[in-house]
């Protein structure tokens, strides 16, 4: 009988391939391409199983269709290796079963269809949950799987499980990004998202159609355009002064006056969103509407909030303590029925352009 042992070089290639895989299909391709170099086998497979019923949810394999059909027809239901692997959550091969149990099983008869004699399975855990199994098969001319093979199979299964979880998160993030982009594309106003260095990350459809902004070769905003300069100035102030919001008017290359409100995105995200409207001339973009519900002092504080100043900056500008600013803000929130600064800024911005519903 021929005996083999895993090669460290092949194991390293397998690990690198797993680490490079971004999607589930890439994980599967990397496994099917490199696994047999680590554990020599005539057939190799990756099964996703329902933990409760054992039903096959997905399957990928390198072997003959006749063998796969036979295994599903009468092998899976009588596979003592599979039963033990699912129960014990550890790799196992057919040579370690009690004497005669493997030879009498339906799985052994299914393997014989393709002249396989030895089976090795390893459980795949992904994200803390059972995902399925890795399957290897050898012909009778090869030695049964060894303890070294079992150890390698468990290591491969661990790599596959981690790669599948990374791929799941990556694909979920991509789906969320696509959903957000699709939503932004259906808005009836322009949205431009940039990093804090002035490089465009996203234009929604309205922005591309109504206010195309010239870009440099690397996607950066061209400073020859008035709107681009306004966005660059805003993002620079976020970095330099710690502001969160900046508003102003700008003239585009096409000669249109636009109102631009640029918001630094929440958290540590180094990006900003700019919302654009055509300037109607009825209301200055940087002035607070005359809300009679607020006192003059409260309107002054709200105006400073709309400029993106922090509590400390407002206190310094208004010559009051930070606590006084906070008390003013509480009263402003109550009177305008908003919960926080972001909602207040949005209300100010929307009211300034005649689109607030208050």
C-alpha positions in Angstrom: 0.0 0.0 0.0 1.1 3.5 -0.8 1.6 5.9 2.2 1.8 9.6 2.1 2.3 12.5 4.5 1.2 16.1 4.3 3.8 18.6 3.0 4.5 21.8 5.0 4.8 23.7 1.7 1.4 22.5 0.6 -0.1 23.3 4.0 1.3 26.8 3.8 -0.2 27.3 0.3 -3.6 26.1 1.6 -3.5 28.5 4.5 -2.6 31.5 2.2 -5.4 30.5 -0.2 -7.9 30.4 2.7 -6.8 33.8 4.0 -7.1 35.3 0.6 -10.7 34.1 0.0 -13.3 36.8 0.4 -16.5 35.1 -0.7 -18.0 31.7 0.1 -17.4 30.6 -3.5 -13.7 31.6 -3.2 -13.4 29.6 0.0 -14.9 26.5 -1.7 -12.6 26.9 -4.7 -9.5 27.3 -2.5 -10.5 24.3 -0.5 -11.1 22.1 -3.5 -7.9 23.3 -5.2 -5.5 22.9 -2.4 -6.9 20.3 0.1 -5.8 17.2 -1.8 -2.2 18.5 -1.8 -2.3 18.6 2.0 -4.2 15.3 2.4 -3.7 13.1 -0.7 -7.1 11.6 -1.6 -8.9 10.5 -4.7 -12.1 12.4 -3.8 -12.7 15.5 -1.7 -15.9 17.3 -0.8 -17.4 20.1 1.3 -20.9 19.6 2.6 -23.1 22.2 4.3 -25.6 20.3 6.5 -28.6 21.1 8.6 -27.5 20.2 12.1 -30.9 19.0 13.2 -31.9 16.9 10.3 -28.6 16.2 8.6 -30.1 17.4 5.3 -27.6 18.6 2.7 -28.0 22.3 2.2 -25.1 22.7 -0.2 -22.4 20.5 -1.6 -19.2 20.8 -3.6 -16.9 17.9 -4.5 -14.2 16.7 -6.8 -15.2 13.1 -7.7 -17.5 11.2 -10.0 -21.3 11.8 -10.2 -22.0 8.0 -9.9 -20.3 8.0 -6.5 -22.1 11.1 -5.3 -25.4 9.7 -6.4 -24.8 6.3 -4.7 -23.7 8.0 -1.5 -26.9 10.1 -1.3 -29.0 7.1 -2.3 -27.9 4.7 0.4 -24.5 5.8 1.8 -25.3 8.9 3.8 -28.1 7.2 5.8 -25.7 4.5 6.9 -22.4 6.2 7.3 -20.9 5.5 10.8 -18.0 7.9 10.2 -20.4 10.8 9.5 -22.6 9.9 12.5 -19.6 9.9 14.9 -18.1 13.1 13.4 -21.3 15.0 13.9 -21.7 13.7 17.4 -18.2 14.1 18.6 -17.3 17.2 16.6 -13.9 15.8 15.8 -12.2 14.3 12.7 -12.5 10.6 12.2 -11.6 8.1 9.5 -13.0 4.7 8.6 -10.0 2.7 9.9 -10.8 3.7 13.5 -14.3 2.2 13.6 -14.9 -1.1 15.4 -13.9 -4.1 13.4 -16.4 -4.9 10.5 -18.6 -1.8 11.1 -17.2 0.1 8.1 -17.2 -2.9 5.7 -20.9 -3.6 6.4 -22.0 0.0 6.0 -23.9 1.5 3.1 -21.3 4.3 2.9 -18.6 1.7 2.2 -20.7 0.2 -0.6 -21.3 3.7 -2.1 -17.5 4.4 -2.1 -16.9 1.1 -3.9 -18.9 2.4 -6.9 -15.8 4.6 -7.6 -13.3 2.1 -6.2 -12.8 4.1 -3.0 -12.2 2.2 0.3 -11.2 4.6 3.0 -13.1 7.6 4.2 -12.1 10.6 6.4 -14.5 13.3 7.6 -13.9 16.4 9.7 -16.5 18.8 11.1 -16.6 22.4 10.1 -17.6 24.9 12.7 -18.2 28.5 11.5 -19.2 31.4 13.7 -19.6 29.1 16.7 -22.1 26.9 14.9 -21.9 23.6 13.1 -21.7 24.2 9.4 -21.0 20.8 7.8 -18.2 18.4 7.0 -15.0 18.1 4.9 -14.9 14.7 3.2 -11.9 12.7 1.8 -11.8 9.3 0.2 -8.9 7.0 -0.9 -8.8 3.9 -3.0 -7.8 0.5 -1.6 -4.3 0.7 -3.1 -3.6 3.6 -0.8 -3.1 3.2 3.0 -5.9 4.2 5.3 -5.8 7.7 6.6 -3.3 8.2 9.4 -3.3 10.1 12.6 -1.3 12.8 10.9 -4.0 13.0 8.2 -6.6 13.4 11.0 -4.7 16.2 12.6 -4.3 17.9 9.2 -8.0 17.4 8.4 -9.0 19.1 11.7 -6.6 22.0 10.9 -8.1 22.3 7.4 -11.6 22.3 8.8 -10.7 25.1 11.3 -9.3 27.2 8.5 -12.3 26.6 6.3 -14.7 27.5 9.2 -12.9 30.8 9.9 -12.8 31.6 6.2 -16.5 30.9 5.8 -17.3 33.2 8.7 -15.1 36.0 7.2 -16.8 35.5 3.9 -20.2 35.6 5.5 -19.4 39.0 7.1 -17.8 40.3 3.9 -20.8 39.3 1.8 -23.2 40.8 4.4 -21.3 44.0 4.4 -21.3 44.1 0.6 -25.1 43.5 0.6 -25.6 46.3 3.1 -23.4 48.6 1.0 -25.4 47.7 -2.2 -28.7 48.4 -0.3 -27.5 51.7 1.0 -26.2 52.8 -2.5 -29.5 51.7 -4.1 -31.5 53.7 -1.5 -29.3 56.8 -2.0 -29.7 56.4 -5.8 -33.5 56.7 -5.4 -33.4 60.0 -3.4 -34.7 63.1 -5.1 -31.8 65.2 -4.1 -28.0 64.9 -4.7 -25.7 63.1 -2.3 -21.9 63.0 -2.6 -19.8 61.0 -0.2 -16.1 61.7 0.1 -13.2 60.8 2.4 -11.8 63.6 4.5 -9.1 64.2 1.9 -11.5 65.1 -0.8 -11.6 61.9 -2.7 -15.0 60.9 -3.9 -16.3 57.6 -2.7 -19.9 57.8 -4.0 -22.2 59.9 -6.2 -25.9 59.1 -6.1 -27.8 59.1 -9.4 -29.3 62.6 -8.8 -25.9 64.1 -8.2 -24.4 62.4 -11.3 -27.2 63.8 -13.4 -27.7 67.3 -11.9 -24.3 68.3 -10.6 -21.5 66.3 -12.1 -18.3 67.3 -10.4 -15.0 67.1 -12.2 -12.6 64.6 -10.7 -8.9 64.0 -10.8 -7.3 60.7 -12.0 -7.4 59.3 -8.4 -11.0 60.2 -7.9 -10.2 63.4 -6.0 -12.3 66.5 -6.4 -11.0 69.1 -8.8 -10.3 72.4 -7.1 -11.3 74.3 -10.3 -15.0 73.6 -9.4 -16.7 75.9 -6.8 -18.8 73.0 -5.4 -15.7 70.8 -5.1 -13.8 73.5 -3.3 -16.7 73.9 -0.9 -16.7 70.2 -0.1 -12.9 70.2 0.3 -13.1 73.2 2.6 -15.7 71.5 4.7 -13.8 68.2 5.1 -10.7 70.2 5.9 -12.5 72.0 8.7 -13.7 68.7 10.1 -10.0 67.6 10.5 -8.6 70.9 11.5 -11.4 72.3 13.8 -13.3 69.2 14.9 -16.5 70.4 13.3 -19.2 67.9 12.3 -21.3 70.1 9.9 -20.6 72.9 7.5 -23.1 74.7 5.2 -22.6 77.2 2.4 -23.4 78.1 -1.2 -21.2 77.4 -4.2 -21.2 77.9 -7.9 -20.7 74.9 -10.0 -18.6 74.7 -13.2 -21.9 74.8 -15.1 -22.8 78.2 -13.5 -25.5 76.9 -11.1 -25.7 78.2 -7.5 -26.1 75.3 -5.1 -26.6 75.0 -1.4 -24.3 72.4 0.1 -24.6 70.9 3.6 -21.6 68.6 4.5 -21.8 66.3 7.5 -19.0 64.3 8.9 -20.2 60.7 9.2 -20.8 59.4 12.7 -18.2 57.6 14.8 -14.6 57.2 13.6 -15.5 56.8 9.9 -13.1 59.1 8.0 -15.8 60.2 5.5 -18.4 62.9 5.0 -21.7 63.2 3.1 -22.7 66.4 1.2 -26.3 67.0 0.3 -27.0 69.5 -2.5 -30.0 71.6 -3.5 -30.3 74.3 -6.1 -30.1 77.7 -4.5 -33.6 79.3 -4.7 -32.5 82.7 -3.3 -35.4 82.7 -0.8 -33.3 81.7 2.2 -29.6 81.9 2.9 -28.1 78.4 3.5 -26.2 79.5 6.6 -28.9 81.3 8.5 -31.4 79.8 10.9 -35.1 80.2 10.1 -36.9 82.6 12.5 -38.6 80.1 14.7 -40.8 82.1 17.1 -40.9 79.1 19.5 -37.3 79.8 20.5 -35.9 82.7 22.5 -33.3 84.9 20.8 -30.6 83.3 22.9 -31.8 79.8 21.9 -31.9 80.7 18.3 -28.3 81.9 18.6 -27.3 78.6 20.2 -29.1 76.6 17.5 -27.4 78.7 14.8 -24.0 77.8 16.2 -25.0 74.1 16.4 -26.0 74.3 12.7 -22.5 75.5 11.9 -21.1 72.2 13.4 -19.5 73.7 16.5 -18.9 71.6 19.5 -20.3 72.4 23.0 -17.0 73.9 24.0 -16.7 76.0 20.8 -20.3 77.3 21.3 -19.6 78.2 24.9 -16.5 80.2 23.8 -18.4 81.9 21.0 -21.4 82.8 23.1 -19.3 83.7 26.2 -21.2 81.2 28.5 -20.3 78.0 30.3 -20.5 74.6 28.6 -23.2 73.7 31.2 -25.3 76.7 30.1 -25.0 75.6 26.5 -26.2 72.1 27.5 -29.2 73.6 29.3 -30.1 75.7 26.3 -29.9 72.6 24.1 -32.2 70.7 26.3 -34.8 73.4 26.0 -34.3 73.7 22.2 -34.7 69.9 21.8 -38.0 70.0 23.8 -39.4 73.0 21.9 -38.5 71.7 18.5 -39.3 68.0 19.3 -35.9 66.6 18.4 -33.8 64.1 20.3 -30.2 65.2 19.5 -27.9 67.5 17.6 -28.1 65.5 14.4 -31.9 65.8 14.3 -31.7 69.5 15.2 -29.2 70.2 12.4 -31.4 68.3 9.9 -34.4 70.3 11.0 -32.6 73.6 10.6 -31.3 72.5 7.2 -34.7 71.3 6.0 -36.5 74.4 7.3 -34.0 76.6 5.6 -35.0 75.1 2.2 -38.7 75.0 2.8 -38.9 71.2 3.2 -39.5 70.9 6.9 -42.9 69.7 7.9 -43.0 71.7 11.1 
